[in-house]
Amino acid sequence: MKPTLLILAAGMGSRYGSLKQMDGLGPNGEAIIDYSIYDAIRAGFGKIVFVIRHSFADAFKDHFREERFGNKIKFEFVYQELDYLPEGFSVPEGREKPWGTNHAVMMAKDAIHEPFAVINADDFYGKESFETCAEYLKSIEGTAGKYAIVGYSLKNTLSEFGTVSRGICQVDANGYLTGIQERTSIGYFDGKVKYDDGGEKVEVDPDSCVSMNYWAFTPDYFEHSERIFKDFLVESAGKLKAEFFIPYAVDRLISEKKATVKVLECEAKWFGVTYKEDRPFVVEKINKLIEAGVYPK
């Protein structure tokens, strides 16, 4: 059975509210997500599941049609809404913020029954990352709790126009994730990569492995997530901006020894438009990949 790619797009309402707002970065108006689907098809994924919201579903589905991609892969759509909660729970009064990335993953429980990868819709992950992840997912079919994260070199994820926040992976001697340390305001200062630690700039190895929210799971992850989400809802009662992120659930499973997370190191360059000044550089990088024959024009 071919693995599935789960694309988290529910947070893209402002960009995908209409097709005019689709940010075309490729030479024919291709969005970053189009390149991810192309890479997934040639890496051997068999299905794409999109997590979206009802508010922009019609425009999104009109663009992402199977025939537009030569009917080479199946598409399914699931929805993330604020009130999609476990039985016995309700949205706290005043809560407007979405529940976070792991809540989005949970929405795909009924659509995915095979090993699957999770990515963000608006990040450019690179051809190699899909090949590496697909190969791993095919190797863990029929198992449970053998997860993975695609790790990038910090230097391949920085912006030249400002600082970024990154989750720095802590990896043991056998190549397994032991934790993720969130670092804020990472950037170039005096020619060195540093992050902000309470107002003090601390140097960090530019080759550090970082998470760009690219995960590999087996279907048992859905059941674990439901259990942990209920605990999260109890613990975060009254915190109207608390979010249920993927690292929160993964860290819990590692500490409970219910799962291992292999770090799949990838030398691909991650692209993203963090600042408006990043956009022309991302366009240029995509064009260079086309010139190099990595993608067709």
C-alpha positions as CSV (number, residue, x, y, z in Angstrom):
1,M,0.0,0.0,0.0
2,K,1.3,3.4,-0.9
3,P,1.8,6.0,1.9
4,T,-0.5,9.1,2.2
5,L,0.5,12.8,2.4
6,L,-1.5,14.9,4.9
7,I,-1.3,18.6,4.0
8,L,-2.2,21.1,6.7
9,A,-4.0,23.9,5.0
10,A,-6.8,24.9,7.4
11,G,-4.7,27.9,8.6
12,M,-4.5,29.4,5.1
13,G,-8.0,31.0,4.9
14,S,-6.7,34.4,4.3
15,R,-4.5,33.3,1.4
16,Y,-6.9,30.7,-0.1
17,G,-10.1,32.7,0.5
18,S,-10.3,33.0,-3.2
19,L,-8.1,31.7,-6.1
20,K,-6.9,35.3,-6.7
21,Q,-5.1,35.1,-3.4
22,M,-3.2,31.9,-4.3
23,D,0.4,33.1,-4.3
24,G,1.9,32.0,-7.6
25,L,5.6,31.6,-7.2
26,G,6.3,29.3,-10.2
27,P,6.7,30.6,-13.8
28,N,3.1,29.6,-14.6
29,G,1.5,30.8,-11.3
30,E,2.3,27.5,-9.4
31,A,1.9,27.8,-5.7
32,I,4.3,26.1,-3.3
33,I,1.7,23.4,-2.6
34,D,1.6,22.5,-6.3
35,Y,5.3,21.6,-6.1
36,S,4.7,19.5,-2.9
37,I,2.1,17.5,-4.7
38,Y,4.3,17.0,-7.7
39,D,7.2,15.8,-5.4
40,A,4.8,13.5,-3.6
41,I,3.6,11.9,-6.8
42,R,7.0,11.1,-8.1
43,A,8.2,9.9,-4.6
44,G,5.5,7.2,-4.6
45,F,2.7,8.6,-2.4
46,G,-0.7,7.3,-3.3
47,K,-3.1,9.8,-1.8
48,I,-3.2,13.4,-0.6
49,V,-5.5,14.4,2.3
50,F,-6.0,18.1,2.7
51,V,-7.1,19.6,6.1
52,I,-9.1,22.8,5.2
53,R,-11.9,24.9,6.5
54,H,-15.5,25.1,5.2
55,S,-15.1,28.9,4.7
56,F,-12.8,28.4,1.6
57,A,-13.6,24.8,0.7
58,D,-15.3,25.5,-2.7
59,A,-12.4,27.7,-4.0
60,F,-9.8,25.2,-2.7
61,K,-11.4,22.2,-4.2
62,D,-11.9,23.9,-7.5
63,H,-8.1,24.4,-7.8
64,F,-7.0,21.1,-6.3
65,R,-8.7,18.6,-8.6
66,E,-7.2,15.2,-9.4
67,E,-7.5,15.8,-13.1
68,R,-5.3,18.9,-12.8
69,F,-2.5,16.6,-11.7
70,G,-3.2,14.0,-14.5
71,N,-5.2,11.8,-12.2
72,K,-1.9,10.4,-10.9
73,I,-2.9,10.7,-7.2
74,K,-6.2,10.6,-5.2
75,F,-7.4,13.6,-3.2
76,E,-9.5,13.7,-0.1
77,F,-10.6,16.7,2.0
78,V,-11.3,16.9,5.7
79,Y,-12.2,19.9,7.8
80,Q,-10.8,21.5,10.9
81,E,-13.2,23.8,12.9
82,L,-13.0,25.2,16.4
83,D,-16.0,23.1,17.7
84,Y,-14.6,19.7,16.5
85,L,-13.9,18.5,20.0
86,P,-14.1,15.1,21.8
87,E,-17.4,14.2,23.4
88,G,-18.0,16.0,26.7
89,F,-15.9,19.1,25.7
90,S,-17.1,22.4,24.3
91,V,-15.4,25.6,23.0
92,P,-14.6,27.9,25.9
93,E,-16.3,31.3,25.9
94,G,-14.0,33.8,24.1
95,R,-11.9,31.2,22.3
96,E,-11.2,32.3,18.7
97,K,-7.8,30.8,18.1
98,P,-7.6,27.4,16.2
99,W,-6.6,24.4,18.3
100,G,-3.2,23.9,16.5
101,T,-1.4,21.5,14.2
102,N,-2.1,18.3,16.1
103,H,-5.8,19.0,16.3
104,A,-5.6,19.4,12.5
105,V,-3.9,16.0,12.1
106,M,-6.7,14.4,14.2
107,M,-9.3,15.5,11.6
108,A,-7.9,13.0,9.2
109,K,-8.5,9.9,11.4
110,D,-11.3,8.4,9.2
111,A,-9.5,9.2,5.9
112,I,-6.1,7.6,6.7
113,H,-5.5,3.9,7.4
114,E,-1.9,3.6,6.3
115,P,1.5,5.2,7.2
116,F,1.4,8.9,6.4
117,A,3.5,12.1,6.3
118,V,2.4,15.5,7.6
119,I,3.5,18.8,6.0
120,N,2.5,22.5,6.1
121,A,0.7,23.7,2.9
122,D,2.9,26.8,2.5
123,D,6.4,25.4,3.0
124,F,8.7,24.3,0.1
125,Y,10.4,21.2,1.4
126,G,12.4,20.0,-1.6
127,K,12.3,16.9,-3.8
128,E,14.8,14.9,-1.6
129,S,12.6,15.2,1.5
130,F,9.7,13.5,-0.1
131,E,11.9,10.7,-1.4
132,T,13.4,10.1,2.0
133,C,10.1,10.2,3.8
134,A,8.3,7.9,1.3
135,E,11.0,5.3,1.6
136,Y,10.8,5.4,5.4
137,L,7.0,5.2,5.4
138,K,7.0,2.1,3.1
139,S,9.5,0.4,5.5
140,I,7.2,0.8,8.5
141,E,3.9,-0.5,7.1
142,G,2.2,-2.9,9.4
143,T,4.1,-1.5,12.5
144,A,3.0,0.9,15.2
145,G,4.8,3.7,17.1
146,K,7.8,3.9,14.7
147,Y,7.5,7.5,13.8
148,A,10.0,9.9,12.1
149,I,10.7,13.5,11.6
150,V,12.4,15.0,8.5
151,G,15.2,17.2,9.9
152,Y,16.8,20.2,8.1
153,S,20.1,21.9,8.7
154,L,19.3,25.2,10.4
155,K,21.4,27.2,7.9
156,N,19.1,25.9,5.1
157,T,16.0,27.4,6.7
158,L,17.0,30.9,7.6
159,S,15.8,34.2,6.1
160,E,18.1,36.9,5.0
161,F,15.6,39.6,5.9
162,G,14.9,38.9,9.6
163,T,14.8,36.4,12.4
164,V,12.8,33.2,12.6
165,S,11.6,30.7,15.2
166,R,12.8,27.1,14.9
167,G,12.4,23.9,16.9
168,I,16.0,22.6,17.4
169,C,15.9,18.8,17.5
170,Q,17.7,17.0,20.3
171,V,19.0,13.7,18.8
172,D,20.6,10.7,20.6
173,A,23.6,8.7,19.4
174,N,21.3,6.3,17.5
175,G,19.6,9.0,15.5
176,Y,16.4,9.2,17.4
177,L,14.6,12.3,18.6
178,T,14.6,12.9,22.4
179,G,13.0,16.4,22.3
180,I,12.5,19.6,20.5
181,Q,13.7,22.9,21.9
182,E,11.9,26.0,20.6
183,R,14.3,28.9,19.9
184,T,13.0,32.3,18.9
185,S,14.6,35.2,17.0
186,I,17.2,33.1,15.2
187,G,19.2,35.0,12.6
188,Y,22.6,36.2,11.4
189,F,24.3,38.6,13.8
190,D,27.9,39.7,13.1
191,G,28.2,36.8,10.6
192,K,27.2,34.2,13.1
193,V,23.9,32.4,13.7
194,K,22.4,33.3,17.0
195,Y,19.1,33.1,18.9
196,D,17.6,35.3,21.5
197,D,17.7,34.0,25.1
198,G,16.0,36.6,27.3
199,G,17.6,39.5,25.5
200,E,21.0,37.9,25.2
201,K,22.2,36.6,21.8
202,V,23.5,33.1,22.1
203,E,25.4,31.4,19.2
204,V,24.0,28.2,17.7
205,D,25.6,25.7,15.4
206,P,24.3,26.5,11.8
207,D,24.3,22.8,11.1
208,S,21.9,22.1,14.0
209,C,19.0,19.8,13.0
210,V,15.7,21.6,13.1
211,S,12.0,20.7,12.6
212,M,10.0,22.2,9.8
213,N,6.8,20.4,10.8
214,Y,7.5,17.4,8.5
215,W,6.5,14.2,10.2
216,A,6.0,10.5,9.5
217,F,3.4,8.5,11.5
218,T,1.6,5.2,11.5
219,P,-2.2,5.2,12.0
220,D,-2.0,4.4,15.7
221,Y,-1.0,8.1,16.2
222,F,-4.6,9.1,15.8
223,E,-5.7,7.2,18.9
224,H,-2.8,8.5,21.0
225,S,-3.6,12.0,19.9
226,E,-7.2,11.8,21.0
227,R,-6.2,10.6,24.5
228,I,-3.5,13.3,24.8
229,F,-5.8,16.0,23.4
230,K,-8.4,15.3,26.2
231,D,-5.6,15.8,28.7
232,F,-4.5,19.0,27.0
233,L,-8.0,20.4,27.1
234,V,-8.3,19.9,30.8
235,E,-4.8,21.3,31.5
236,S,-5.3,24.3,29.3
237,A,-8.7,25.3,30.6
238,G,-8.9,29.1,30.8
239,K,-6.0,29.6,28.4
240,L,-7.8,30.9,25.4
241,K,-4.6,30.9,23.2
242,A,-3.2,27.5,24.1
243,E,-2.5,25.3,21.0
244,F,-2.2,21.6,20.7
245,F,1.0,21.3,18.6
246,I,2.4,18.1,17.1
247,P,5.6,18.3,19.2
248,Y,3.5,18.4,22.3
249,A,1.9,15.1,21.5
250,V,5.1,13.5,20.2
251,D,7.1,14.6,23.2
252,R,4.5,13.0,25.5
253,L,4.6,9.7,23.5
254,I,8.5,9.6,23.7
255,S,8.4,10.2,27.4
256,E,5.8,7.5,27.8
257,K,7.9,5.1,25.7
258,K,5.0,4.5,23.5
259,A,6.8,5.6,20.3
260,T,10.2,6.3,18.8
261,V,10.9,9.1,16.4
262,K,13.7,8.5,13.9
263,V,15.4,11.7,12.6
264,L,15.6,11.6,8.8
265,E,18.2,14.1,8.0
266,C,17.7,16.0,4.8
267,E,20.1,18.3,2.9
268,A,17.3,19.9,0.9
269,K,16.8,23.6,1.2
270,W,13.5,24.7,2.8
271,F,11.9,27.7,1.3
272,G,9.2,29.9,2.9
273,V,7.9,33.4,2.6
274,T,8.4,34.5,6.2
275,Y,8.9,38.2,5.1
276,K,7.5,39.9,2.0
277,E,11.2,40.5,1.0
278,D,11.6,36.7,0.9
279,R,9.2,36.3,-2.0
280,P,11.4,37.3,-5.0
281,F,14.2,35.1,-3.6
282,V,11.9,32.1,-3.4
283,V,10.8,32.8,-7.0
284,E,14.4,32.9,-8.0
285,K,15.3,29.7,-6.2
286,I,12.4,27.9,-7.9
287,N,13.5,29.1,-11.3
288,K,17.0,27.9,-10.6
289,L,15.6,24.4,-9.7
290,I,13.7,24.5,-13.0
291,E,16.8,25.4,-14.9
292,A,18.7,22.6,-13.2
293,G,16.0,20.1,-14.4
294,V,14.6,19.3,-11.0
295,Y,11.2,20.5,-12.0
296,P,9.6,21.0,-15.5
297,K,8.7,24.5,-16.4
